[in-house]
């Protein structure tokens, strides 16, 4: 089965919501409301197999040259098949198209990001992230996510 990646559309909001909700309920991804997904749909990409969404990810600009990969998730039964790496490749291509030079993520899946060319860094080097999202997070003072960074050419 061939996996393809494309920009998300408003028709994808319900599927994105359900996919992200599953991760959020496990405490490993921030929840996104349908309204937020509709407003931010242009920042999302989806992975499809036979016209069915099996993964998603988004970019959020944090600074003049810094963007964050967010909401990266793969539906159950499709993990470990390279779909996450395809989504990351698609998001990195989008960042390059926007002339951004640094891509970061906060993650529990460090090995996955390292396999995709990211390196572990101190999250404190991203004050843009801290003041944008972390300030509203329940785990703000006991964050257990690892920061990763990839510099683009």
NULUM-74010 format. One record per atom (N, C-alpha, C): residue number from 1; residue in three letters; atom name; chain; x, y, z. Coordinates in steps of 0.001 Angstrom, whole numbers, plus 524288, in hexadecimal, padded with zeros to 5 digits. Example, Ala and Ser with C-alpha at 12.3 -4.5 7.8 and 13.67 -1.06 7.14 Angstrom:
2
   pos   code   site   unit       u       v       w
     1    ALA      N      A   83386   7E9C6   81E78
     1    ALA     CA      A   8300C   7EE6C   81E78
     1    ALA      C      A   83390   7F31C   81E78
     2    SER      N      A   83232   7F736   81BA8
     2    SER     CA      A   83566   7FBDC   81BE4
     2    SER      C      A   83264   8001E   81EBE
This chain:
153
   pos   code   site   unit       u       v       w
     1    UNK      N      A   8034C   7FB59   80000
     1    UNK     CA      A   80000   80000   80000
     1    UNK      C      A   8036D   804D6   80000
     2    UNK      N      A   8024A   80868   7FC8E
     2    UNK     CA      A   8054D   80D2C   7FBE0
     2    UNK      C      A   8035A   81171   7FF93
     3    UNK      N      A   80706   813FC   8023D
     3    UNK     CA      A   805BB   81862   805A3
     3    UNK      C      A   806F4   81D6C   802C1
     4    UNK      N      A   8034C   8210A   802D2
     4    UNK     CA      A   80442   8262B   80082
     4    UNK      C      A   8034D   82A57   804A0
     5    UNK      N      A   8060A   82EB6   80404
     5    UNK     CA      A   8055B   83326   8078C
     5    UNK      C      A   80353   837BF   8046F
     6    UNK      N      A   80000   83AD1   806F1
     6    UNK     CA      A   7FDCE   83F70   80464
     6    UNK      C      A   7FC63   84371   8088A
     7    UNK      N      A   7FB7C   84848   806BD
     7    UNK     CA      A   7F98D   84C5E   80A3F
     7    UNK      C      A   7F406   84ADD   80C07
     8    UNK      N      A   7F2E3   84BF1   810E6
     8    UNK     CA      A   7EDAE   84AD2   812FD
     8    UNK      C      A   7E9C6   84EDA   810FB
     9    UNK      N      A   7E4E2   84D3F   810D6
     9    UNK     CA      A   7E095   850B9   80F52
     9    UNK      C      A   7DC6C   850AD   8139D
    10    UNK      N      A   7D8BD   85434   81337
    10    UNK     CA      A   7D48A   8546D   8171C
    10    UNK      C      A   7D17B   84F4F   81757
    11    UNK      N      A   7D156   84C65   81316
    11    UNK     CA      A   7CE9E   84758   81316
    11    UNK      C      A   7D142   84363   816B6
    12    UNK      N      A   7D61C   8446F   81847
    12    UNK     CA      A   7D913   840D2   81B90
    12    UNK      C      A   7D877   841DF   82168
    13    UNK      N      A   7D5DA   84606   822DF
    13    UNK     CA      A   7D5C4   847BA   8285C
    13    UNK      C      A   7D3CF   84376   82C07
    14    UNK      N      A   7CF98   840D8   82ABB
    14    UNK     CA      A   7CD7A   83CE1   82E53
    14    UNK      C      A   7D153   8386A   82F2F
    15    UNK      N      A   7D3D4   8369D   82B05
    15    UNK     CA      A   7D79F   8325E   82B92
    15    UNK      C      A   7DC70   83431   82E9F
    16    UNK      N      A   7DE3B   838FC   82D9E
    16    UNK     CA      A   7E2A1   83B24   83091
    16    UNK      C      A   7E13F   83B7C   8365D
    17    UNK      N      A   7DC96   83D6E   83771
    17    UNK     CA      A   7DAD9   83E08   83CD3
    17    UNK      C      A   7DB04   838C8   83FB0
    18    UNK      N      A   7D8F1   834B6   83D41
    18    UNK     CA      A   7D8C7   82F92   83FC0
    18    UNK      C      A   7DE41   82D56   8408C
    19    UNK      N      A   7E19D   82DF3   83CB0
    19    UNK     CA      A   7E6F3   82BF6   83D1E
    19    UNK      C      A   7E9E6   82EAB   8418A
    20    UNK      N      A   7E999   833D3   841B6
    20    UNK     CA      A   7EC47   836DD   845C1
    20    UNK      C      A   7E9E4   835CA   84B20
    21    UNK      N      A   7E4BE   83544   84B57
    21    UNK     CA      A   7E208   8343C   8504C
    21    UNK      C      A   7E402   82F28   852C7
    22    UNK      N      A   7E4F5   82B2A   84F9A
    22    UNK     CA      A   7E6E8   82634   851A6
    22    UNK      C      A   7EC25   826DA   8545E
    23    UNK      N      A   7EF94   829F9   85216
    23    UNK     CA      A   7F4AC   82B10   85487
    23    UNK      C      A   7F400   82E87   8595A
    24    UNK      N      A   7F0AB   83271   85903
    24    UNK     CA      A   7EFDB   83610   85D5F
    24    UNK      C      A   7EDB3   83339   86228
    25    UNK      N      A   7EA3E   82F74   86144
    25    UNK     CA      A   7E7FF   82C81   865A1
    25    UNK      C      A   7EC22   82949   8687C
    26    UNK      N      A   7F065   82802   865C6
    26    UNK     CA      A   7F4B9   82528   86838
    26    UNK      C      A   7F8B9   828DF   86AA2
    27    UNK      N      A   7F7DD   82E00   86A13
    27    UNK     CA      A   7FB59   831E0   86C54
    27    UNK      C      A   8006C   83293   86961
    28    UNK      N      A   80081   83107   86455
    28    UNK     CA      A   8055F   83175   8615B
    28    UNK      C      A   80502   8355E   85CE2
    29    UNK      N      A   800B5   83830   85C97
    29    UNK     CA      A   8001A   83C4D   858A8
    29    UNK      C      A   7FC2B   8403D   85ACC
    30    UNK      N      A   7FD09   84536   85997
    30    UNK     CA      A   7F947   84925   85B45
    30    UNK      C      A   7F444   8488B   85817
    31    UNK      N      A   7EFC3   84900   85AAC
    31    UNK     CA      A   7EADC   8489B   857C0
    31    UNK      C      A   7EA23   84D4A   85425
    32    UNK      N      A   7E735   84C88   85004
    32    UNK     CA      A   7E5D0   850B9   84C5F
    32    UNK      C      A   7DFEA   85057   84B78
    33    UNK      N      A   7DD3C   854A2   84C31
    33    UNK     CA      A   7D79A   854A9   84B2D
    33    UNK      C      A   7D6A4   854C7   84548
    34    UNK      N      A   7D1EC   8536E   843BA
    34    UNK     CA      A   7D098   853B7   83E28
    34    UNK      C      A   7D136   8594E   83C29
    35    UNK      N      A   7CFBF   85D1A   83F6A
    35    UNK     CA      A   7D024   862A2   83DD3
    35    UNK      C      A   7D5DB   86429   83CED
    36    UNK      N      A   7D94D   86272   8405C
    36    UNK     CA      A   7DEDB   8639D   83FBB
    36    UNK      C      A   7E0EB   860EA   83AD0
    37    UNK      N      A   7DF6B   85C0B   83A02
    37    UNK     CA      A   7E11C   8593F   8354C
    37    UNK      C      A   7DF48   85C0E   8305D
    38    UNK      N      A   7DA88   85E01   83065
    38    UNK     CA      A   7D88A   860E4   82BD7
    38    UNK      C      A   7DBCB   865CE   82ADE
    39    UNK      N      A   7DD15   868A1   82F20
    39    UNK     CA      A   7E030   86D6B   82E93
    39    UNK      C      A   7E5C0   86C3F   82CC6
    40    UNK      N      A   7E7E3   867D0   82E71
    40    UNK     CA      A   7ED5D   8668D   82D55
    40    UNK      C      A   7EE0A   8627D   828FE
    41    UNK      N      A   7E9F8   86162   82611
    41    UNK     CA      A   7EA1B   85D1D   8223E
    41    UNK      C      A   7EE84   85DC5   81E45
    42    UNK      N      A   7EFE0   86297   81CF3
    42    UNK     CA      A   7F40B   86377   8191E
    42    UNK      C      A   7F965   861C2   81B13
    43    UNK      N      A   7F9EF   860EA   82023
    43    UNK     CA      A   7FEFB   85F4D   8224D
    43    UNK      C      A   7FF7F   85957   82296
    44    UNK      N      A   7FB5E   8567C   82152
    44    UNK     CA      A   7FB4C   850C9   821D1
    44    UNK      C      A   7FC59   84E07   81CAC
    45    UNK      N      A   7FEE9   8498C   81D29
    45    UNK     CA      A   7FF53   845D0   818E2
    45    UNK      C      A   7FD07   840AC   81AD9
    46    UNK      N      A   7FB3A   83D84   81739
    46    UNK     CA      A   7F91B   83865   8189B
    46    UNK      C      A   7FBB8   8343D   81543
    47    UNK      N      A   7FBFA   82F8F   8176F
    47    UNK     CA      A   7FDC6   82AF7   81489
    47    UNK      C      A   7F8F6   827A8   8137B
    48    UNK      N      A   7F8A8   825B3   80EBE
    48    UNK     CA      A   7F423   8228C   80D30
    48    UNK      C      A   7F5DF   81D59   80AE1
    49    UNK      N      A   7F2BD   8196B   80BD7
    49    UNK     CA      A   7F320   81467   80927
    49    UNK      C      A   7EDA8   8134F   80713
    50    UNK      N      A   7ED57   812AA   801FC
    50    UNK     CA      A   7E84E   811A1   7FF72
    50    UNK      C      A   7E41F   81588   8012F
    51    UNK      N      A   7E573   81A89   800E4
    51    UNK     CA      A   7E1E0   81EDA   80225
    51    UNK      C      A   7E00F   81EF4   807D4
    52    UNK      N      A   7E2D0   81C3B   80B4B
    52    UNK     CA      A   7E181   81C57   810D7
    52    UNK      C      A   7E60F   81EC9   813D3
    53    UNK      N      A   7E4EF   822A4   8171D
    53    UNK     CA      A   7E8FF   82543   81A27
    53    UNK      C      A   7EB1A   82182   81E45
    54    UNK      N      A   7F045   820C7   81E34
    54    UNK     CA      A   7F2D3   81D4A   821F2
    54    UNK      C      A   7F6F0   82023   82533
    55    UNK      N      A   7F796   82538   8243A
    55    UNK     CA      A   7FB56   8283B   8273F
    55    UNK      C      A   7FAD6   82DFE   82629
    56    UNK      N      A   7FD1F   83120   829AD
    56    UNK     CA      A   7FCEA   836CA   828FA
    56    UNK      C      A   80187   8394C   82BB9
    57    UNK      N      A   8025D   83E1C   82A68
    57    UNK     CA      A   8064C   8414C   82CF0
    57    UNK      C      A   80578   846EC   82B4C
    58    UNK      N      A   807AD   84A85   82E4C
    58    UNK     CA      A   8070F   85006   82CEA
    58    UNK      C      A   80C0D   85300   82E43
    59    UNK      N      A   80C61   857A4   82C1A
    59    UNK     CA      A   810A5   85B41   82D3F
    59    UNK      C      A   80E60   8600C   82FE7
    60    UNK      N      A   8112E   861F8   833C5
    60    UNK     CA      A   80FA8   866D2   8365A
    60    UNK      C      A   81471   86A55   83697
    61    UNK      N      A   81407   86ED9   83430
    61    UNK     CA      A   81875   87277   83432
    61    UNK      C      A   818FC   874E3   83993
    62    UNK      N      A   81DB9   87487   83BB2
    62    UNK     CA      A   81ED2   8769F   840E4
    62    UNK      C      A   8223C   87B77   840BA
    63    UNK      N      A   82539   87C1A   83C97
    63    UNK     CA      A   828B4   8808F   83C13
    63    UNK      C      A   829E6   8817F   83661
    64    UNK      N      A   82D3B   88550   8355D
    64    UNK     CA      A   82E70   886C2   82FF8
    64    UNK      C      A   830A3   88235   82CDB
    65    UNK      N      A   833B9   87ED3   82F71
    65    UNK     CA      A   83615   87A71   82C9F
    65    UNK      C      A   83509   87534   82F40
    66    UNK      N      A   8315D   87510   832E7
    66    UNK     CA      A   8304A   8705B   835F8
    66    UNK      C      A   82AA4   86EA3   83565
    67    UNK      N      A   829FA   86993   83451
    67    UNK     CA      A   824C6   8674C   833EA
    67    UNK      C      A   824B1   8624D   8372C
    68    UNK      N      A   82021   86106   83935
    68    UNK     CA      A   81F84   85C4F   83C63
    68    UNK      C      A   81C18   8585D   83990
    69    UNK      N      A   81DB3   8536D   839C4
    69    UNK     CA      A   81A43   84F31   83806
    69    UNK      C      A   816AE   84DF7   83C94
    70    UNK      N      A   81199   84DFD   83B7D
    70    UNK     CA      A   80DA1   84CF3   83F78
    70    UNK      C      A   809D1   848D7   83D8C
    71    UNK      N      A   806F3   846B9   84130
    71    UNK     CA      A   80292   8433A   83FFA
    71    UNK      C      A   80419   83EEE   83C27
    72    UNK      N      A   808D0   83CD5   83CCB
    72    UNK     CA      A   80AA1   8389A   83963
    72    UNK      C      A   808A6   8337A   83B9D
    73    UNK      N      A   80535   830EE   838B8
    73    UNK     CA      A   802FD   82C0C   83A9F
    73    UNK      C      A   80186   82864   8363A
    74    UNK      N      A   801A2   82366   8377D
    74    UNK     CA      A   80054   81F42   833CB
    74    UNK      C      A   7FBFF   81BFD   8363C
    75    UNK      N      A   7F81B   81A88   83324
    75    UNK     CA      A   7F3CA   8176F   8353B
    75    UNK      C      A   7F59F   811E9   83699
    76    UNK      N      A   7F2E9   80F88   83A65
    76    UNK     CA      A   7F437   80A38   83C15
    76    UNK      C      A   7F410   80693   83764
    77    UNK      N      A   7F794   802DC   8375A
    77    UNK     CA      A   7F7D7   7FF27   83311
    77    UNK      C      A   7FB3D   800F4   82E90
    78    UNK      N      A   7FD01   805DA   82ECB
    78    UNK     CA      A   8003B   807F3   82A8C
    78    UNK      C      A   80591   809CF   82C77
    79    UNK      N      A   806A0   8092A   8317D
    79    UNK     CA      A   80BA3   80AD5   833AA
    79    UNK      C      A   80FEF   80711   83205
    80    UNK      N      A   814B8   8090F   83199
    80    UNK     CA      A   81929   805CF   83043
    80    UNK      C      A   819A4   80488   82A7F
    81    UNK      N      A   816D4   8076B   8273A
    81    UNK     CA      A   816E0   8065E   82196
    81    UNK      C      A   81943   80AD4   81E71
    82    UNK      N      A   81BD9   80E78   8212E
    82    UNK     CA      A   81E61   812C6   81E6F
    82    UNK      C      A   81AE9   81775   81D5E
    83    UNK      N      A   81616   8174B   81F25
    83    UNK     CA      A   81265   81B91   81E1C
    83    UNK      C      A   81407   82082   820FB
    84    UNK      N      A   815D4   81FF8   825C6
    84    UNK     CA      A   817A0   82481   828C5
    84    UNK      C      A   81C2E   82736   82615
    85    UNK      N      A   81FD1   82424   8240A
    85    UNK     CA      A   8244B   8266F   82145
    85    UNK      C      A   8228A   82933   81C4C
    86    UNK      N      A   81EB0   82709   81997
    86    UNK     CA      A   81CA5   829AB   814ED
    86    UNK      C      A   81A2A   82EE2   81663
    87    UNK      N      A   8174F   82EF2   81AB3
    87    UNK     CA      A   814EC   833D5   81C7B
    87    UNK      C      A   8191B   837D0   81DEE
    88    UNK      N      A   81D24   83614   820B9
    88    UNK     CA      A   8215E   839A7   8222C
    88    UNK      C      A   823FA   83BC9   81D40
    89    UNK      N      A   82506   83870   81966
    89    UNK     CA      A   8275E   83A3D   8147D
    89    UNK      C      A   823F3   83E67   811EA
    90    UNK      N      A   81EE4   83D85   811EE
    90    UNK     CA      A   81B34   84144   80FA1
    90    UNK      C      A   81B5C   84670   812A3
    91    UNK      N      A   81B84   84628   817D0
    91    UNK     CA      A   81BAE   84AE2   81B05
    91    UNK      C      A   820DE   84DC1   81A5D
    92    UNK      N      A   82529   84AD9   819EC
    92    UNK     CA      A   82A3A   84D5A   8190E
    92    UNK      C      A   82A59   85013   813BD
    93    UNK      N      A   82807   84DB1   80FD5
    93    UNK     CA      A   827BB   85029   80AA7
    93    UNK      C      A   82492   85534   80AF2
    94    UNK      N      A   82065   85522   80DF9
    94    UNK     CA      A   81D2F   859D1   80EAC
    94    UNK      C      A   82055   85E13   81174
    95    UNK      N      A   8234E   85C9C   81579
    95    UNK     CA      A   8268F   86069   8184B
    95    UNK      C      A   82A9C   862CA   8149C
    96    UNK      N      A   82D11   85F83   8115A
    96    UNK     CA      A   830E8   86182   80D93
    96    UNK      C      A   82E4C   86547   809B8
    97    UNK      N      A   8299A   863F6   80803
    97    UNK     CA      A   826C8   86751   80452
    97    UNK      C      A   8259E   86CA8   806BD
    98    UNK      N      A   82538   86CCE   80BED
    98    UNK     CA      A   82441   871BF   80EB2
    98    UNK      C      A   82965   87458   81051
    99    UNK      N      A   82DCC   87242   80E74
    99    UNK     CA      A   832FE   87452   80FA3
    99    UNK      C      A   8343F   87457   81574
   100    UNK      N      A   8323A   8707C   81849
   100    UNK     CA      A   83369   86FEE   81DD4
   100    UNK      C      A   83853   86C97   81E64
   101    UNK      N      A   83B74   86DA6   82259
   101    UNK     CA      A   84074   86AEB   822D3
   101    UNK      C      A   840BD   8672C   8276D
   102    UNK      N      A   83D02   86778   82B0B
   102    UNK     CA      A   83D1A   8640B   82F99
   102    UNK      C      A   837B0   861B6   83089
   103    UNK      N      A   837A2   85C9B   83162
   103    UNK     CA      A   832C7   859D3   8328F
   103    UNK      C      A   83389   85709   837BC
   104    UNK      N      A   82FF5   857D9   83B75
   104    UNK     CA      A   83054   8555D   84090
   104    UNK      C      A   82B5B   85256   841B6
   105    UNK      N      A   82BBB   84F0B   845A8
   105    UNK     CA      A   82723   84C48   847A3
   105    UNK      C      A   8281C   84B00   84D54
   106    UNK      N      A   823F1   84A73   8503A
   106    UNK     CA      A   82428   8484B   85580
   106    UNK      C      A   821B0   842EB   85511
   107    UNK      N      A   8245C   83EF4   8570B
   107    UNK     CA      A   822A2   839A1   855E4
   107    UNK      C      A   823FD   835CC   85A32
   108    UNK      N      A   82150   83163   85A15
   108    UNK     CA      A   822C1   82CD2   85D36
   108    UNK      C      A   82578   828D7   859AE
   109    UNK      N      A   82538   829A1   8548F
   109    UNK     CA      A   82759   825F8   850AE
   109    UNK      C      A   82C9D   827E8   84E9F
   110    UNK      N      A   83066   82852   85215
   110    UNK     CA      A   8357F   82A86   850C4
   110    UNK      C      A   83829   82769   84C6C
   111    UNK      N      A   83827   8223C   84CD1
   111    UNK     CA      A   83AD2   81EF5   848EA
   111    UNK      C      A   83891   81FD5   8437A
   112    UNK      N      A   8336F   82080   8431C
   112    UNK     CA      A   830F4   82187   83E0C
   112    UNK      C      A   83322   82692   83BA9
   113    UNK      N      A   83354   82AB1   83EB9
   113    UNK     CA      A   83538   82FAA   83CAB
   113    UNK      C      A   83B13   82F65   83B6B
   114    UNK      N      A   83E14   82CAD   83EA8
   114    UNK     CA      A   843A3   82C17   83D78
   114    UNK      C      A   84462   8292F   83858
   115    UNK      N      A   8413E   82537   83767
   115    UNK     CA      A   84179   82247   8327D
   115    UNK      C      A   8404C   825E4   82DD3
   116    UNK      N      A   83D5B   82A01   82ED3
   116    UNK     CA      A   83BE8   82DBE   82ABD
   116    UNK      C      A   83F5F   8329A   82AC0
   117    UNK      N      A   843FE   8323A   82D29
   117    UNK     CA      A   847E1   83658   82CC5
   117    UNK      C      A   8479B   83AA6   830D1
   118    UNK      N      A   8448D   839F4   834E6
   118    UNK     CA      A   8442E   83DD8   83914
   118    UNK      C      A   84819   83C7F   83D58
   119    UNK      N      A   849A1   84076   84054
   119    UNK     CA      A   84D06   83F89   844CD
   119    UNK      C      A   84A64   84187   849BB
   120    UNK      N      A   84B8E   83F03   84E1B
   120    UNK     CA      A   8495E   8408B   85327
   120    UNK      C      A   84BF5   845A0   854DD
   121    UNK      N      A   848C2   8494E   856AF
   121    UNK     CA      A   84AA7   84E54   8589C
   121    UNK      C      A   847C1   84FAE   85DA2
   122    UNK      N      A   84998   853A8   8605C
   122    UNK     CA      A   846E9   85584   8650F
   122    UNK      C      A   8421D   858A9   86371
   123    UNK      N      A   83D9D   85773   865A6
   123    UNK     CA      A   838D2   85A3F   8640C
   123    UNK      C      A   838F3   86005   8658C
   124    UNK      N      A   83C4A   86169   86941
   124    UNK     CA      A   83CA7   866E5   86AE0
   124    UNK      C      A   83ECD   86A6E   86691
   125    UNK      N      A   84110   8682D   8626D
   125    UNK     CA      A   842FE   86B78   85E25
   125    UNK      C      A   83E8D   86D57   85AA5
   126    UNK      N      A   839BB   86BC8   85BE9
   126    UNK     CA      A   83526   86D52   858D1
   126    UNK      C      A   83164   870A4   85C0D
   127    UNK      N      A   832F1   87569   85D87
   127    UNK     CA      A   82F4E   878A1   860A2
   127    UNK      C      A   82A38   879A6   85DB2
   128    UNK      N      A   82A72   87997   85879
   128    UNK     CA      A   825AB   87A70   85560
   128    UNK      C      A   821A2   8763F   856A5
   129    UNK      N      A   82356   8715E   8572A
   129    UNK     CA      A   81FDB   86D05   8586C
   129    UNK      C      A   81DDC   86D86   85DFD
   130    UNK      N      A   82170   86EAF   8618D
   130    UNK     CA      A   81FF7   86F09   8670C
   130    UNK      C      A   81BA3   87306   867D7
   131    UNK      N      A   81C24   8779A   8655E
   131    UNK     CA      A   81842   87BB5   86637
   131    UNK      C      A   8136D   87B15   862D6
   132    UNK      N      A   813B5   877E3   85EBC
   132    UNK     CA      A   80F1D   87717   85B64
   132    UNK      C      A   80B86   872E9   85D9D
   133    UNK      N      A   80DB3   86E68   85EF6
   133    UNK     CA      A   80A81   869EF   86089
   133    UNK      C      A   80B73   8681F   86618
   134    UNK      N      A   81058   867BB   86793
   134    UNK     CA      A   8119C   8655D   86C9D
   134    UNK      C      A   80F27   8684D   87127
   135    UNK      N      A   80E92   86D54   8708A
   135    UNK     CA      A   80C5D   8708C   874B7
   135    UNK      C      A   806BF   86EDA   87603
   136    UNK      N      A   80410   86C51   87245
   136    UNK     CA      A   7FEAF   86A8F   8731B
   136    UNK      C      A   7FE39   864B3   87424
   137    UNK      N      A   80298   861F8   87455
   137    UNK     CA      A   80280   85C41   874CA
   137    UNK      C      A   80269   85A8A   87A7A
   138    UNK      N      A   7FF62   85677   87B97
   138    UNK     CA      A   7FF1A   85454   880E4
   138    UNK      C      A   80458   85221   882A8
   139    UNK      N      A   8079F   85082   87EF6
   139    UNK     CA      A   80CBF   84E47   8804B
   139    UNK      C      A   81116   8526C   88047
   140    UNK      N      A   80FA7   8575F   88044
   140    UNK     CA      A   81371   85BA0   87FB4
   140    UNK      C      A   81828   85B0E   8834B
   141    UNK      N      A   8173E   859D1   8883B
   141    UNK     CA      A   81B83   859A7   88C00
   141    UNK      C      A   81DCB   8542E   88CC2
   142    UNK      N      A   81BA5   85062   88A02
   142    UNK     CA      A   81DB2   84B0C   88A6A
   142    UNK      C      A   81DAE   8487A   88509
   143    UNK      N      A   81F25   84B6E   88116
   143    UNK     CA      A   81F19   84991   87BB9
   143    UNK      C      A   822E0   84505   87B0B
   144    UNK      N      A   820EB   840D5   878A9
   144    UNK     CA      A   8243B   83C46   877C7
   144    UNK      C      A   82538   83B4E   871FC
   145    UNK      N      A   823C6   83F12   86EB6
   145    UNK     CA      A   824DE   83E88   8692A
   145    UNK      C      A   82A83   8402C   8680B
   146    UNK      N      A   82CA3   83E09   863DB
   146    UNK     CA      A   831FD   83F21   86241
   146    UNK      C      A   831CE   842B6   85D6F
   147    UNK      N      A   83520   846AF   85D6F
   147    UNK     CA      A   8356D   84A42   858F3
   147    UNK      C      A   83940   8480E   854FA
   148    UNK      N      A   837B3   84855   85002
   148    UNK     CA      A   83B11   846BE   84BAE
   148    UNK      C      A   83B25   84B1C   847A7
   149    UNK      N      A   83F7B   84B74   844C7
   149    UNK     CA      A   84036   84FAB   8410E
   149    UNK      C      A   842D3   84D92   83C22
   150    UNK      N      A   84115   84F8F   837A4
   150    UNK     CA      A   843AA   84E6C   832AE
   150    UNK      C      A   8449B   853A8   82FFE
   151    UNK      N      A   8497A   8548D   82E72
   151    UNK     CA      A   84AC9   85942   82B89
   151    UNK      C      A   84A8A   857F6   825BC
   152    UNK      N      A   847C7   85B34   822CA
   152    UNK     CA      A   84717   85A61   81D2C
   152    UNK      C      A   84B27   85D77   81A2A
   153    UNK      N      A   84CB2   85B7E   815A7
   153    UNK     CA      A   85081   85E33   8124F
   153    UNK      C      A   84D9C   8621C   80EE7
